Amino acid sequence: MSRFPLDDEGVWCQVLARPVRRRGDETPALFLDRDGVVVAEVDYLRRVEDVALIAGAADAIATANRCGVPVVMVTNQAGIARGYFGWAEFLAVQETILASLAAAGAAVDAVYACPHHPSGNGALGHPDHPARKPNPGMLLRAGRQLGIDLRQSWLIGDKASDVAAAKHAGLAGAMHVMTGYGEAERADAIALLSPGFEVRLAASIADAVALPLLRD
């Protein structure tokens, strides 16, 4: 049995020990991409010494905590599929990120990570895994496991694939930021705007305080 919280498809599904805050039977959540949104983009982040929170990330997450909005991290981790690092390195990085957030008074409720990639090795070389963004699998898992109202939830991401995952999962909208790969991805992110799905543009996660679910 794996010592890591992997489901039967090899997707990391970690609901943390702290209770999920609820407002009624279901609550909207704030979904966050990790690299380029919460922490500075480092290609295939696998060393704890390379972890650096993006300015405003802890404050934005702490605001969600105070509003009773669950915070769910959803991250593609193709470096695992490609053999650049393993789950042990991913866990060490995650623990460093969560500790840095905790030191600033912020906490994440759950973490989902998809290791699959079309050019991955062995079973992780999936051509289009449903959990890998832009597919909505990680968001749908969180919705089921945490009792999240996806229709009122929002996602913050730096890539068009993040925004597309939010749209495919039926979220209210997504905030696209300019950190990470944001500048190169902005036009494609804007193109995902449609009736019933809002795309907001921001400089960074620090602007999350303007989202409707953090202003109730």
C-alpha positions as a LaTeX table, in Angstrom:
\begin{tabular}{lrrr}
\hline
Residue & $x$ (\AA) & $y$ (\AA) & $z$ (\AA) \\
\hline
Met1 & 0.00 & 0.00 & 0.00 \\
Ser2 & 1.32 & 3.45 & $-0.92$ \\
Arg3 & 2.22 & 5.81 & 1.89 \\
Phe4 & 0.96 & 8.63 & $-0.30$ \\
Pro5 & $-2.74$ & 9.67 & $-0.63$ \\
Leu6 & $-3.24$ & 8.33 & $-4.17$ \\
Asp7 & $-6.57$ & 7.18 & $-5.53$ \\
Asp8 & $-6.99$ & 4.12 & $-7.76$ \\
Glu9 & $-5.96$ & 6.19 & $-10.81$ \\
Gly10 & $-2.74$ & 7.40 & $-9.20$ \\
Val11 & $-4.04$ & 10.93 & $-8.58$ \\
Trp12 & $-2.96$ & 12.64 & $-5.35$ \\
Cys13 & $-6.13$ & 13.34 & $-3.31$ \\
Gln14 & $-5.26$ & 14.85 & 0.07 \\
Val15 & $-7.95$ & 16.22 & 2.33 \\
Leu16 & $-6.03$ & 17.83 & 5.17 \\
Ala17 & $-6.73$ & 17.19 & 8.84 \\
Arg18 & $-8.28$ & 20.57 & 9.51 \\
Pro19 & $-12.11$ & 20.62 & 9.17 \\
Val20 & $-13.63$ & 21.92 & 5.97 \\
Arg21 & $-15.58$ & 25.09 & 6.69 \\
Arg22 & $-19.14$ & 25.01 & 5.44 \\
Arg23 & $-21.97$ & 27.46 & 4.99 \\
Gly24 & $-25.03$ & 25.24 & 4.76 \\
Asp25 & $-24.97$ & 21.81 & 3.15 \\
Glu26 & $-22.58$ & 22.87 & 0.39 \\
Thr27 & $-20.20$ & 25.78 & 0.09 \\
Pro28 & $-18.39$ & 27.36 & $-2.83$ \\
Ala29 & $-14.64$ & 26.83 & $-2.90$ \\
Leu30 & $-11.63$ & 28.75 & $-4.09$ \\
Phe31 & $-9.55$ & 26.50 & $-6.36$ \\
Leu32 & $-5.91$ & 27.44 & $-6.85$ \\
Asp33 & $-3.34$ & 26.30 & $-9.33$ \\
Arg34 & $-0.01$ & 25.94 & $-7.51$ \\
Asp35 & 3.02 & 26.80 & $-9.65$ \\
Gly36 & 2.94 & 30.35 & $-10.93$ \\
Val37 & $-0.03$ & 31.23 & $-8.70$ \\
Val38 & 0.74 & 30.33 & $-5.09$ \\
Val39 & 4.47 & 29.81 & $-5.52$ \\
Ala40 & 6.92 & 31.24 & $-8.06$ \\
Glu41 & 7.15 & 29.26 & $-11.28$ \\
Val42 & 10.14 & 26.92 & $-11.34$ \\
Asp43 & 10.13 & 24.40 & $-14.16$ \\
Tyr44 & 9.36 & 21.07 & $-12.47$ \\
Leu45 & 9.58 & 22.35 & $-8.90$ \\
Arg46 & 11.11 & 19.51 & $-6.90$ \\
Arg47 & 13.52 & 21.08 & $-4.40$ \\
Val48 & 12.32 & 22.65 & $-1.16$ \\
Glu49 & 14.97 & 25.36 & $-1.43$ \\
Asp50 & 13.28 & 26.61 & $-4.61$ \\
Val51 & 9.91 & 27.21 & $-2.93$ \\
Ala52 & 8.97 & 30.90 & $-2.81$ \\
Leu53 & 5.46 & 32.16 & $-2.09$ \\
Ile54 & 4.15 & 34.74 & $-4.52$ \\
Ala55 & 3.45 & 38.08 & $-2.85$ \\
Gly56 & $-0.12$ & 38.22 & $-1.64$ \\
Ala57 & $-0.75$ & 34.46 & $-1.81$ \\
Ala58 & $-0.90$ & 33.94 & 1.94 \\
Asp59 & $-3.12$ & 36.98 & 2.44 \\
Ala60 & $-5.56$ & 35.83 & $-0.25$ \\
Ile61 & $-5.78$ & 32.34 & 1.23 \\
Ala62 & $-6.19$ & 33.74 & 4.75 \\
Thr63 & $-9.06$ & 35.89 & 3.47 \\
Ala64 & $-10.78$ & 32.78 & 2.13 \\
Asn65 & $-10.20$ & 31.09 & 5.49 \\
Arg66 & $-11.89$ & 33.99 & 7.30 \\
Cys67 & $-14.82$ & 33.93 & 4.86 \\
Gly68 & $-15.42$ & 30.23 & 5.49 \\
Val69 & $-14.49$ & 29.33 & 1.91 \\
Pro70 & $-12.57$ & 26.06 & 1.45 \\
Val71 & $-9.29$ & 26.47 & $-0.42$ \\
Val72 & $-8.40$ & 23.62 & $-2.78$ \\
Met73 & $-5.10$ & 23.36 & $-4.61$ \\
Val74 & $-5.25$ & 21.59 & $-8.00$ \\
Thr75 & $-1.96$ & 21.05 & $-9.80$ \\
Asn76 & $-0.67$ & 19.16 & $-12.83$ \\
Gln77 & 2.61 & 17.41 & $-12.05$ \\
Ala78 & 4.00 & 16.15 & $-15.35$ \\
Gly79 & 7.49 & 15.98 & $-13.83$ \\
Ile80 & 6.43 & 12.80 & $-12.07$ \\
Ala81 & 5.23 & 11.20 & $-15.30$ \\
Arg82 & 8.50 & 12.16 & $-16.98$ \\
Gly83 & 10.59 & 10.72 & $-14.16$ \\
Tyr84 & 12.14 & 14.03 & $-13.09$ \\
Phe85 & 11.05 & 13.47 & $-9.48$ \\
Gly86 & 8.71 & 11.29 & $-7.45$ \\
Trp87 & 5.96 & 11.61 & $-4.91$ \\
Ala88 & 8.48 & 11.87 & $-2.06$ \\
Glu89 & 9.92 & 15.07 & $-3.58$ \\
Phe90 & 6.42 & 16.36 & $-4.28$ \\
Leu91 & 5.43 & 15.77 & $-0.65$ \\
Ala92 & 8.51 & 17.56 & 0.67 \\
Val93 & 7.73 & 20.57 & $-1.52$ \\
Gln94 & 4.08 & 20.53 & $-0.46$ \\
Glu95 & 4.97 & 20.41 & 3.21 \\
Thr96 & 7.26 & 23.39 & 2.73 \\
Ile97 & 4.53 & 25.35 & 0.94 \\
Leu98 & 1.92 & 24.55 & 3.58 \\
Ala99 & 4.32 & 25.42 & 6.39 \\
Ser100 & 5.13 & 28.75 & 4.76 \\
Leu101 & 1.42 & 29.52 & 4.42 \\
Ala102 & 0.74 & 28.48 & 8.02 \\
Ala103 & 3.49 & 30.80 & 9.24 \\
Ala104 & 1.58 & 33.63 & 7.56 \\
Gly105 & $-1.77$ & 32.57 & 9.05 \\
Ala106 & $-3.16$ & 30.80 & 5.97 \\
Ala107 & $-4.28$ & 27.22 & 5.38 \\
Val108 & $-5.31$ & 25.00 & 2.47 \\
Asp109 & $-8.15$ & 22.50 & 2.90 \\
Ala110 & $-7.23$ & 19.97 & 0.24 \\
Val111 & $-4.61$ & 19.25 & $-2.42$ \\
Tyr112 & $-5.11$ & 17.35 & $-5.69$ \\
Ala113 & $-2.26$ & 16.59 & $-8.07$ \\
Cys114 & $-2.37$ & 14.79 & $-11.40$ \\
Pro115 & 0.90 & 13.12 & $-12.50$ \\
His116 & $-0.33$ & 11.90 & $-15.89$ \\
His117 & 1.02 & 13.30 & $-19.17$ \\
Pro118 & 0.92 & 12.15 & $-22.80$ \\
Ser119 & 4.72 & 11.81 & $-22.87$ \\
Gly120 & 4.94 & 10.19 & $-19.46$ \\
Asn121 & 6.52 & 6.86 & $-18.57$ \\
Gly122 & 4.56 & 3.64 & $-18.19$ \\
Ala123 & 1.06 & 3.90 & $-16.74$ \\
Leu124 & 1.52 & 7.64 & $-16.27$ \\
Gly125 & 1.84 & 8.15 & $-20.02$ \\
His126 & $-1.87$ & 8.76 & $-20.52$ \\
Pro127 & $-2.89$ & 10.58 & $-23.73$ \\
Asp128 & $-5.65$ & 12.65 & $-22.11$ \\
His129 & $-6.22$ & 11.75 & $-18.48$ \\
Pro130 & $-9.52$ & 13.15 & $-17.15$ \\
Ala131 & $-7.80$ & 14.55 & $-14.05$ \\
Arg132 & $-5.16$ & 16.51 & $-15.98$ \\
Lys133 & $-6.14$ & 20.12 & $-16.60$ \\
Pro134 & $-7.73$ & 21.35 & $-18.87$ \\
Asn135 & $-9.92$ & 18.38 & $-17.98$ \\
Pro136 & $-11.99$ & 18.89 & $-14.82$ \\
Gly137 & $-11.30$ & 15.63 & $-12.98$ \\
Met138 & $-9.47$ & 17.09 & $-9.97$ \\
Leu139 & $-12.15$ & 19.73 & $-9.43$ \\
Leu140 & $-14.91$ & 17.15 & $-9.71$ \\
Arg141 & $-13.14$ & 14.91 & $-7.18$ \\
Ala142 & $-12.96$ & 17.80 & $-4.76$ \\
Gly143 & $-16.60$ & 18.61 & $-5.31$ \\
Arg144 & $-17.62$ & 15.09 & $-4.36$ \\
Gln145 & $-15.23$ & 14.65 & $-1.45$ \\
Leu146 & $-15.72$ & 18.04 & 0.17 \\
Gly147 & $-19.36$ & 18.76 & $-0.62$ \\
Ile148 & $-18.47$ & 21.81 & $-2.72$ \\
Asp149 & $-20.99$ & 23.84 & $-4.69$ \\
Leu150 & $-19.04$ & 23.96 & $-7.94$ \\
Arg151 & $-21.52$ & 26.31 & $-9.62$ \\
Gln152 & $-20.60$ & 29.10 & $-7.20$ \\
Ser153 & $-16.89$ & 28.30 & $-7.01$ \\
Trp154 & $-13.95$ & 30.11 & $-8.62$ \\
Leu155 & $-10.46$ & 29.16 & $-9.73$ \\
Ile156 & $-7.26$ & 31.20 & $-9.96$ \\
Gly157 & $-4.70$ & 30.13 & $-12.55$ \\
Asp158 & $-1.93$ & 31.38 & $-14.78$ \\
Lys159 & $-2.61$ & 29.10 & $-17.75$ \\
Ala160 & $-5.50$ & 28.80 & $-20.16$ \\
Ser161 & $-5.68$ & 25.11 & $-19.19$ \\
Asp162 & $-6.52$ & 26.18 & $-15.61$ \\
Val163 & $-9.32$ & 28.39 & $-16.86$ \\
Ala164 & $-10.59$ & 25.65 & $-19.16$ \\
Ala165 & $-10.68$ & 23.15 & $-16.29$ \\
Ala166 & $-12.81$ & 25.59 & $-14.30$ \\
Lys167 & $-15.16$ & 26.01 & $-17.24$ \\
His168 & $-15.44$ & 22.27 & $-17.87$ \\
Ala169 & $-16.20$ & 21.67 & $-14.18$ \\
Gly170 & $-19.10$ & 24.14 & $-14.28$ \\
Leu171 & $-17.54$ & 26.78 & $-12.03$ \\
Ala172 & $-18.88$ & 30.32 & $-11.94$ \\
Gly173 & $-15.63$ & 31.67 & $-13.28$ \\
Ala174 & $-11.87$ & 31.90 & $-13.17$ \\
Met175 & $-9.36$ & 34.64 & $-12.42$ \\
His176 & $-6.39$ & 34.63 & $-14.77$ \\
Val177 & $-3.20$ & 36.10 & $-13.34$ \\
Met178 & $-0.07$ & 37.46 & $-14.97$ \\
Thr179 & 2.39 & 35.65 & $-12.71$ \\
Gly180 & 3.93 & 32.38 & $-13.88$ \\
Tyr181 & 3.01 & 31.78 & $-17.51$ \\
Gly182 & 0.20 & 34.32 & $-17.36$ \\
Glu183 & 1.49 & 36.80 & $-19.91$ \\
Ala184 & 1.92 & 34.18 & $-22.64$ \\
Glu185 & $-1.42$ & 32.55 & $-21.81$ \\
Arg186 & $-3.66$ & 35.60 & $-21.39$ \\
Ala187 & $-5.20$ & 35.72 & $-24.87$ \\
Asp188 & $-6.16$ & 32.04 & $-24.76$ \\
Ala189 & $-7.59$ & 32.48 & $-21.27$ \\
Ile190 & $-9.73$ & 35.43 & $-22.35$ \\
Ala191 & $-11.07$ & 33.38 & $-25.26$ \\
Leu192 & $-12.73$ & 31.01 & $-22.77$ \\
Leu193 & $-15.15$ & 33.70 & $-21.60$ \\
Ser194 & $-18.72$ & 32.68 & $-22.42$ \\
Pro195 & $-22.29$ & 33.19 & $-21.19$ \\
Gly196 & $-22.49$ & 31.72 & $-17.71$ \\
Phe197 & $-18.71$ & 31.59 & $-17.26$ \\
Glu198 & $-16.78$ & 34.68 & $-16.23$ \\
Val199 & $-13.07$ & 35.26 & $-16.81$ \\
Arg200 & $-11.56$ & 37.98 & $-14.66$ \\
Leu201 & $-8.12$ & 39.42 & $-15.34$ \\
Ala202 & $-5.70$ & 40.20 & $-12.54$ \\
Ala203 & $-2.06$ & 40.89 & $-11.89$ \\
Ser204 & $-1.66$ & 38.18 & $-9.26$ \\
Ile205 & $-3.42$ & 36.12 & $-6.62$ \\
Ala206 & $-3.32$ & 39.21 & $-4.40$ \\
Asp207 & $-6.33$ & 40.45 & $-6.38$ \\
Ala208 & $-8.43$ & 37.48 & $-5.25$ \\
Val209 & $-10.02$ & 39.61 & $-2.53$ \\
Ala210 & $-12.22$ & 41.11 & $-5.27$ \\
Leu211 & $-13.83$ & 37.76 & $-6.10$ \\
Pro212 & $-17.52$ & 37.55 & $-5.18$ \\
Leu213 & $-17.18$ & 34.50 & $-2.92$ \\
Leu214 & $-14.62$ & 36.40 & $-0.78$ \\
Arg215 & $-16.81$ & 39.48 & $-0.41$ \\
Asp216 & $-19.92$ & 37.95 & 1.18 \\
\hline
\end{tabular}
